[in-house]
Amino acid sequence: MLGAFTMVGTATFASAQGGWYEAHQAREQQKRYERQRREEIQRQARYRREQERLARRNRSYNNGYYNSGNVVVLGNNGGRYRVYRNGRYYNTDSRGAELLRQAVNNGYRQGFEAGRMDRANRRGSQWSRNDMYRSGNYGYDAYVDRSQYQYYFQRGFQKGYDDGYYGRNRYGTYNNGSASILGSILGTILNIRTY
């Protein structure tokens, strides 16, 4: 009789222990989900604030430049640069060149974070469906043509998304919570020259 009691008691203890472990795992999974959801909400809030800032700046921006077709013609504010894209040259000055560099870097950073979030949430790799990728105007400054900025932002976003999603540093680095594209990759994407 003592043997039967010991077997029933052991089985009951093991069952109770298994139930505790499953409940613990469920709580941990819920915590991870809530943390990821908070991060996603914060990312979306940053994106909305950036869009509002851009809208305010674009309404009040008037710096004496004009858009001539696909080329933004600028005053002589510094060096002269030429960007080669899709079989055409686009001219800009040093400020425009810097803004295009920022477009690639902004795209890389945002893509890296979006890729990390998709991997953490076990979504398939889908950078082209991301709202920020599609709009391509995070950090946009009206000093350069919107289509130029969008093109370079999206190229950076793709590279950042791949690094973030696959947890690697192929196209950039991730230090102290900030992602940055490698200079050599930036140069390849921009293909910018002085003239």
Helices and strands as residue ranges (DSSP letters): H 2-60, E 66-68, E 71-73, E 80-85, E 88-93, H 94-120, G 127-129, H 131-135, H 146-166, E 172-175, E 178-181, H 183-190, E 192-194
